[in-house]
Amino acid sequence: MIGNYKSKIVHVGEVAIGGDNPVRVQSMTSTNTLDTEATVSQSIRMIEAGCELVRITAPGGKEAEHLKVIKDELAKKGYHVPIIADIHYKPQAAEIAANYVEKVRINPGNYTDRKKGRMQFSDEDYQAELDNIRDKLKPLIDKCKQNKVAMRIGSNHGSLSERILLKYGDTPEGMVESAMEFIQMCEELDFKDIILSMKASNVRVMVQANRLLVKRMKEENMNYPIHLGVTEAGDAEDGRLKSAAGIAPLLEDGIGDTVRVSLTEDPEFEIPVALKLVKKANLRRGKTSDLEDIALPFNPLNYQRRATHKIDRMGEEQPPVVVLNKTDDITFNDNYPPDYLFNLKTGLLESTADNFKIQPVFIDSPISLKKYLAMDPGHEPLILNLEKVSLLNTIYSWFNMLKEANHQAPVILKKGFGYNETDDMLIKASADLGYFLIDGLADGIWLSSKMTTDQKLAEISFGILQATRSRISKTEYIACPSCGRTLFNIQSTLQDIKKKTNHLKGLRIGVMGCCVNGPGEMADADYGYVGAGRGKITLYKGKKIMKIGIPEDKAVEALVDLIRDNGDWKE
């Protein structure tokens, strides 16, 4: 199924999305929509950074009407990129926005009735809600057809309807089913200018949901364009690593026609990251995929770790290891010590925890692996050198050969990044190696670079493992990028929370701008900090509200106290 999906073309204004067109880059303003000057200025910065579509929140009718003002101001200044209205609870806002913009984005989970705590839906109840949704959706579709406005159906992991959750759970299957219901309604109403998205802050869920969506569409003879993004990725290096680990594997699969990198930073800083991620995919657009005729060495719809035997801290169910080259002056952070160092003089992998040493086997081509397997191999770890390999099929063939030979040696993926600057290198490394970690093929990673220190290489390696949910080595922050609904400075708040909690290894903390998607998107967080109105914060433990109406200037300390009170604080 992977590699041979080709979407139809949907026009968003003058921008064609899908088919052989380039993967389009978009972002979303973080200003108050009613603040014309701030929103226009930020939109211009985004456009000049390379943004091809600008998304603006319209939580209510006033904001939806104001999109015309923003669009007119941009036009006066010579900027004519398509505007996307981001809609949530109010269908009327979408209908107003469709008079002025080129595309509206709706979320099926937020288009239905609010959750009421129901424990079951009969078949009649289920159909009644679908009929209710169709009645709400029809006026918007009529308006979109009339004004030639496209629609994105955005199915988010954390905001599925109560009806879907009860039947499918909070799963990729539920995300896809939610979108498929809306597609069917649109098609019944003769509307097909649709773009789809499956978003989650968990990159494995996000990748599996998009692959499952493609499978379902193929079964139904559909081929709508797909928008990619990892929601609430956070900021700085962690946000970039997580975005690359989720978006890049799908682009390698041939899935994705438009992307957004969601960082808790000003939106213009998202664009360079997105442009780096789509560059390789755009070079392939319109060319025959190399993935069409290869047996995949994994199940693309369900994560399952490759079966291996144990060698010291490598293999079996142990988390993937980090390997670095051993040098005379190597130093590393005590928080991120590599598990093994490779001694160039002896050819041995040396454990940093004890005196264990072993000679690995290096594989750099199918021929070398074939020769190795023909020699009655032992149980040494295998180092797959990816530096001279450009095709996924070649790497897949290695894993298929191991599978056919029932050879279960742990596999460490090795790749060097030469003279790439660290900022570029970490995105490339997460994109290139994240693919195999997402699908459970790797038992370790080994990065090298002439421009990055050993200490930083180790930190990036652990960051990639954390981004792919392969190994947890630090606090994880699920933080939204902010938008016009956010009523506090989420960027500075996130930094304050990080400063106070970044020693809590393994804890997941959600920092969300508002209650529209916040509680849902941080559903797998241990603790949550959510905007609940101007200057007011609500704190969560898991999905349970613990404290409400906390003044913003006291909320971070209240979060720390909540973590302490529940026994999760460490000095």
N, C-alpha and C positions, 0 to 999 in steps of 0.2 A: 504493500500500500504506500510505502514511503517513496518519495522521489518523483512520482509521475502525476502529481496533482497540478492541474492548471486551471486557474480561476477564470471566470468571465470578467468582462470589463464593466465597471460601474463608474460613471462620471460624477465627480463632486465639483460642480462649477466647471472650470476649464481643465481640471486635473483628472486624468484618467488613472484609475486604480485597478490593478489586476491584469490578467493576461501576461504579455511580455513587457509591460511597462515596468520602470524601475520601482523598487520597494520605496514607497513614499515615507517621509519623515514628518512627524507631527509632534506638537506639544500643547500644553494647556496653560493659560494665564493663571496667576495666583493672586491677582488683585481683586478688589471689590468691583464687580461688573458695573455698578452705577458710577464708579469713579472713572469718567471718560478719559481724562488725561493720563492717569496711571495705566489703564488698560491698553490704550492706544500705544503709549510709549513702550510698554513691555512687549506688546505684539510686534512692534517694529524691531525690537532687539532680537526677538525670536526669529523673525523673517530674515533679518540680515545675517543671522547665524546659520541659516539654511533650512529653516522650518517651512514646509510646503503647505501645511494646513494648520490653522490656529483654532484651538478649541477654547470656548469660554463658557463658564457655568451660567445657567439660567434657572435658579431654584424657584423662581416665581414669575408672575406676569410682568411686573415692573422691569425685572432684569431681561426678560425675553423681548419686551418692547425696546429696551435700551440697546439691544444688539444692532438695531438699524442705525442709531447714532454712532456707535463705534465703527460700524462698517463704512458709513459715509465719511467719517473723519479719516479713516485709513485710506480711502479712495482719494480724498483731497490731497493727501501727502504722497500719492502715487503708488500705494500698496493695494494689490487686488487679489491677494491669496484667498482661497475659500475659508469661510468661517463655519465652525461646527458648534452647534448649541448643545451643551451638556445638560440633560434633563433627568430629573429624579422622580419625586413623588407626584408632581402635578401635570397631568396630561394636557391641561389647558396651556401651560407654559410652552410645551412642545408645539402646539398648534399655532400659537402666536409667533414663535421663533421661525416656524416654517415659512412665514411671509417674507423673511429677510435673509436667511442664511442658506448655504448650499447643502448642509447636512445637519441632521439632528441625531443625537446619541441617546438612546433609551436603554434602561436596564429592566429586563423582564421581572426580576425579583422586586423591584421598587415600583413597578407599574400595577401590581396587584394590591389587594387590600392588605393593610398592616397585619402583622402576626397577632393572632388572638388566643394562642395557647391551645389550639385544637389538637386532639390526639388521633383523630382519624377523619378520613374523607370517604364517603361512599362513592360509588361510580356516578351517581346522580349529582352529588356535591361537587365532584371533580369536574364534571362537564358543565355544571352551572357556573363555576368560576371561569372556565375557559370562555363561556359565552359572555360573561361579564367583561373579561379582558378584551374580547373582540369588539364589544360595543364601545369600550373606551378607546380602542385603537383605531377604529374605522375613521373618525373625523380627522385624525392625524394623517392617516394614509391618503385620504381624499385630498387633503391640503398638500401633501408631498407630491402626489401625482399632478395636481393642478400647477404647482410651481416648479416642478422638476427638481425636487429636493431629495437627496439620498438619505438613507437611514442606517445608522449602525445599531445593531442589536447586541448589546454588551452584557454577556452573562458572567457575573462575578462570583467567585467561589464563596465569598462571605455574605452574599445578599440574595440567596435563593429564597423563593417563596415558601411559605409554610407547607403548602400542598406538595411541592416538589421535594422538600426535605423529608416529609413523612413517607413518601413513596421510594425515593432514591438515596436519601441521606445527603450529607454534605460532600458529594463525590463528583468526579469528572462526569460520570454518567448523568447526574442530576443537572450539571451545568449545560451539557449538550442537549438534554431533553427539553430544558427550559427554552433554549434558543430554537430548537426544532419546532416547538409549538408555535412560536411567533412567526417563524418562516412560513409554516403552513397557513396561518391566518393571513399573512401578507399575500401569499400566492393565491389564496381563495378570493382575495380582494383585488387580484390582478396588479399587484405591486411587486416588482423584482429589483428595484434599485437598492439592494441591501448589501451591507458589509457586516461581518460577524466578528465577535471577539470572545475569547475565553480567558479571563484573567484571574490570577491568584497570586498571593505573596509567597506561597510554597511553589518553588519552581518545578518540582516533580508533578504536582497536580496540574500546573499550567501547561506543561509539555504534554502530559497524557490527555488532558481535555482537548487540546487542539488536534492531536492525532486522532482521537476518537471522533471529533467533529468531522474531520476529513473522511474518515471511514463511513460515518453515517450519511454524509452528503453523497458520497459515491454510490452508496446503496440506493439512494433516492434520486439518482441522476441529477444532482445539484452540484454547482461549482461556484458558489459565491466567494468573493474576496474575503480575506481574513486579516484582521488587525491584531498585532502582537504587542504584549506588554506584561511586565511583572509588576503587579500593584504593590504599593507601599514598600518599595525596595530599600528605602533609607537614603543615606547621603554618603558622600566621600567615597573611599575605596570600596567599602562594603556594598553600597548601592550600585556601583559600577560592576563589581564582580557578580552580584546577584542578577542584575539585568542581562549581562552577557551570558551567564550560565543558563538562563531561561530562553532568551530570544535566539541566540546563535544556533542551538541544536535544531530548532524548528526551521530556521532559514536553511540549514544544511539539508534538512528533510525535503526542502522545496516548498515549505508551507510559510505563508506570510506575504502580504502585499503592501502593508503599511505598518509602521512601528512607532511606539512612544517609549522612551526610557523615562520612568517616573522616579525622579530624585527629589529629596527634600532640600532643594536648592532653587535658586531662581531658574525659571524654565529655559532661559537661553543656554544654560550650562548642560542641559540634557542633549541638545542638538549634536554637538561634536561626538558624543558617545554613540548616539544613534547612527550617525553617518559612518563611523568606523565599523559598526556592526553590519550595516547593509552593503558595504563596499564589495565584499566578496560575492554576496548573493546577486548583486546587480551585474557583475561581470558574467554571471551564468544565465541571466534572464534570456529566454528565447532559444537557449541551447538545449540539446538533449541531455537529460540527467544521466549521471553515471550510476545512479542507484536503482535503476529500474529492474535489473536482471540479477540481483544478488540476494541470496538467502541471508536474512538478518540473524545475527548470533544472539538475539535477545527478543523479548516480547515488547513491542513498542507501546503497548497499551497498559502494561502492568509492570511495575518495578520488581525485579527479582535479581538478587546478587548472583553473579557467576559462581558456580560451585568450585571451590578450591580446597586444597589441603593446607594445613597450618605449618608455617616455617617461622619460628620465633614469634614476632609480633605481626607477621604478614599472613594474610589469607584467612580462610573460614569466615566466621562472622565478625572478625575484628575490624575496626574501622581502618580505612585506607591510611597508609603511612606517608610520611614526607621524607624525601631523600635529597641531599645536597652533595656537591663535590667537596671533598676534604682538601683544604688548603692550609698552608703553614700559619696563616694569620686569621683563620676563620673564627668569627664570633657570632653569637646569636642571643636573642632575647630569651630570658628564662621562661617567659610566658609562652613562647613559641619555639621550643627546641626541636630540631629535626629528629626523626626517629633513627635515621641511618646516615652515615657519611660514606661516600665512595672514595676509597684510597687509590689514587691514580698510580701510585708506585707498586702496590701489591695486587691491584685488581679485585680487592675485597670490599664488600659492604660491611661496615663496622657499626654496631649498635652504639648509640649514645647513652644507653641505660645500663649496659653491662659489658662483658667481654665477648659477646657473641660476634662471630665473623663468618662470612660465607661468600663464596665466589658466584656471582650471578652469571647468567647466559644472556648475551646481547643479541637481539634479533633486529635486522634492519631491512629485510626483504622477505617475500614468500619463499624464495630459494633457500635462504639461510635457515628459516624455520623448518622447511621440509627436510633439510639435511640433519638438523638437530633431532627431529622426531624419528628419523631413520636410524639413529645411533643408540637406541635403547636408553633414552634420557633418564636422568635421575630426578631429584626433587629440588633442584635449584630454582630460585626465583628467576623469572624471565624479565628482561628489560626490553620493552618494545620501543625502539628509537624512531620517533615520528619525524625527525628533522628532514629526511629526504623523501617523505611521503606526502603527496598532495591529494590523493583520492581516498575517500572514506572506504570505497570498495576494497582497496588493498588492505586496510586495517581490519575490515570485517573478515576478509579471507584468512587473516592470521587467527582470529578467534574461532572461525569455523574449522580450521585445521586442528586447532587444539581440542575443539569439541568432538570432532570425528575420531581423533586419537585417544579420546578420554583422558587427556593430559590435564591435570588440575593444578598445575603450578601457579602460585600467585603471580600476577602480572603488574609490573610497574611501568607507567608510561613516562617516557623521557622526551623532553623537548627543550631546545635552546632558542633564545630570542635575540642573539647577536647584539647589535648596537641599538636596538629599540629602546627609546626612553622608557622609564619606569611606568609613566602614565599610560602609554600605548601598550606596553608589554603586559600589564595586568589584565587589560581588556582582552587582548589576543589570547593570553594563557587561559583565562576563564572560558572564553569561547571555544578554544581548541580542545581543552581537556575536559571541560564541563560536560560535553556530549557523552563521553564514555562513563563518567561518574553518574550522570542522570540515569543511565541505563544499566548500572551495576556491573560494568565490565572490568573496572580497574581496582587493584588492591593497593595502589600507591601512585604518587606523582613525583617527578623529578624535574625541576626547572633549573635552567642556567641562563645567565645573561652577563654580558660584558659591561653593562651600564647600571646594574642594580646590585646592591650589596647583598652578601649572604644573609644577613639578618633580615633584610627586606624580602628576599626571596622566600625565606621560611614563613614570614608573616603572610605574604600573598598566597602561598601554598595552602596554609591553614584557612585563609579566607575563602579560597575556591572550594575546599572541602565543606566548609560551613554553608556556603551559598547553595551547594547542591544537596544539602541535608545528608552528607556522607559522614561527617565527623563534626561534633560540636566542641569548640575550644574556647568560646568566649560568649559574652552576652549577645543576643540577637535582638535587633530593633526593627520592628515592623512599623515604618513611619510613612505617612502619606506625603505627597509632594506639595500639598496645600492648594487652595483655589479660592474663588471669591466667597465661598461659604465659611472659610476659616476665620474666626474672630479673635485669634491670638497669633503671636509670632511663633510659628511652629519650628522655624529653623533654629532660633536661639533657645527655645524650650528643649528641643531635642538635644542640643549640645549640653545644656545644663543637666538633663537627665542622664546623658552618657557619662558626664564627668563624675556623677555621684554613684552610678550603678555599673560601670564597665568592668568591674572586678567580679561580677556575679556570673561566673561561667555556667553556661547552659540555660540561663533564664531567658525567656522571651518576653519583651516588653513592647506593647503597642502604643504608639504616639500618633493620635488621629485628630484631624482638624475639626471634624463635626460628627454628628450622629447619623448622617445620611447613610454612609457606607461603613463608618468607623467600627462600630461594634461587630459587624459581620466580618469585615476584612481582617480583623485581629482575632478571629475566633479561636485560633490555636495558640494565642499568646497566654502567658501565665498571668500578666498584669496589663491593664490598659489605662491610658490617660487620654480622655476624649473631650473635645470642646463641646460644651452644652449650651452655649449662649455667650453673649459678650461678657468677657471677663470671668466666666464660670466654667468649671471643669467637673467632669464625672469620672470617678475611678472605678475600675473593674478588677475583679479577680476571676480569671477565666471569662466566662460569659455572664457572670453575676455582678450586678451593680452593688458596690460596697459603700460609696460615699457620693453624694450629689451636691451641686451648688457650691463647690469649694472655690473661694476667690483665687484667681490666677496666681497672685503673688505668694500664695501659701500652698499651691497644689503640688509642686515638686516635692517639697518636704513631706506633704501628706502621703504621696506615693511611696516615699522611702519608709515612712512609718507603717504603711500598710504592708509592705514587704517584710519589715521587721516583725510585725505583729503575727504574721503567718509563718514565721520560722524559716523564711527563705533568704535571710540576710547573712552575709559572711563578712567578717572584718578583714 
